[in-house]
Amino acid sequence: MIDQSDMIVSLVPELPGGKPALSSGVERELHHAYEGGKEAYVIWPCKAPPSPFITETATKVLASVDEAMEYFRGKGYIP
């Protein structure tokens, strides 16, 4: 479905103890979007910093859903 999309948004929630609930599937989807020239946004509210596998393939990493919504409004993606 990534090939049919304009962009992707991945939310990586934080597990108890502060670890990110990240799957290899999310990393693969981000890489696929990156390779296809798609915008790929990651919402990363975790205490632990994202790995280079995330930061190097994401268009932008945002710290919260609220920050993402503000960013997308500023870009004109949502009203």
N, C-alpha and C positions, 0 to 999 in steps of 0.2 A: 504494500500500500504506500510505501514511502515514495516510490517512483510516480505515483499519481497525486502526491501532495505538493503543496507550495512550500510547506515547512513542517517541522515536527517540534513538539514541546514534550520534554520528559521531566516528570516530577520524581525525584529521588528522595523518599522520606527517610527520616532518621529513626533507627531502631532504638529500643531502650539501651542505654549505655553510650549513646552517641555515634554508633556505627551507621554508615549509610546502607540503606536497603537497596543495593545496586546489584543488578543481574548482568551476566555476560550478554544477554539478549539486548539490553538497553545500550550497552557499549557497541554492539554490532550494528544496531539501528542507527546510532549516531554516526558511526563510521560510514555506513552506507549512504546516509543523507549527505555527509561531508563530501564523499567521493562523487556524488551525483550533483553537487553544486546547490544543494538545498540549504535553506536556513535551518539551523538546529539549535534550539534553546533548551537549556537545562535549568530547572528550578532545584537548587541545592541548599536546603535549610539545615544541613548537618553541621555539627561542630568541626568534624574532621574536614580538612581541605580536599577538594576533588583531585583525582589523579590526572596526570598528563593525558591519559586515554580519554578523559572527559574534556579537559580544557583545550586540548589541541584540535578537537573535532567539533566543538560547540561554537556556534556563532557568538553566543553570549551565555554566561552563567549568572543566574539571578539568585538572590538569597532567600526569597520568599514568594509566595503566590501574589501577595500584595505588590511587591516590587515588579513582578512580571506583568501584572495587569496595568500598572502605571506605565511601564516601558512600552507595552503593546498599544496603549492609548496614545502615547506620544508619537509612536510610529504610524498611527492612523489605522492599525490593524483591527481595532475594536472601537466602538463608540464610547 
